[in-house]
Amino acid sequence: MIDAISASTPLRGFQVPGSVQAPTGQSAQADVPQGDLVQLSDAAQAKLLKQEGFDVTQIAIKLGLDQKTVATYFPSIDSKA
């Protein structure tokens, strides 16, 4: 007979297939091979920050870039005409 599992039953040693658990006291990122990391370009980082609501000045400060450089990543609609 199979016992029912309740919400209060601890699942010792249970791990979802494909999931990664960091060893105690270490961050999960420490175990990630360097080949699996992606470095975003300044333009890509700026666009992500813009989507999060930062303005050009704030983005320039965060990325350590000139405001004019950051502004080139966001051309206005008028300049395309």
N, C-alpha and C positions, 0 to 999 in steps of 0.2 A: 504494500500500500504506500502511496506517495503522500507525504504531509503537505498541507497547504502552506504557502509562504505569505506571511502577513507583512504589513508595512513596518511593523516593529522588529521583524526578523533581520538581524545584521547579515550582510552578504560579505563574509570574510574572504579576502583574496579575490573578489570578483573584479574583473576588469573588462570593459567593453572592448571587443576586438578592434584593433587599429588605434586604440587610444594610447597615449603616452603619459606615464606618471613620473614626476620628478622624484629622485631619491630624497629622503628626509634631509632638510637643511640645505638643499641645493635648488637653484632655479631650473626650470625646464629648459630655458634657453641655453644653459651651459652644455647640454647634451646634444644640441643641434649642430650638425656638421656645417662648416663654413660655406660649403657649396650650395646650401639650401637657403642662404640669406640673399635678399635682393636689396641693392642700394638704389633708391629712387633719385632721379635727377632733381636739380633745384626747381625746375619748372613743374615737375610732377608733385613735389612736396608743396610748392606754392599753391597749386591748384587744389590739393587736398585741404590745405589750411583755409583757402578761400571758401570752399564748400562748408567748412565748419564755422564760417562767419567772421573770420579775421579780415581786416582791411589791409591794403597794400603796405602801409607803414608798419603795422604789427608783423606782417609776414616778413618784411625786409629785416626787421630787428631779430625775429626768431631764427631766420636762416643766415643772418650775417651778410646780407646782400644790400646793394644800393637800391633805393626806392625806384629809381628809373629802370633798373634791370628787372625788378619784380613787375613793374607796370607793363613791360613788354610781353609778359606772359598772359596778360589780360587785355588784348586789343579790343577797343570799343567797336560797336557795330558801325559807327560812322566812318571809321578808318578803312573799312572793307569796301565801301562804296566808291 
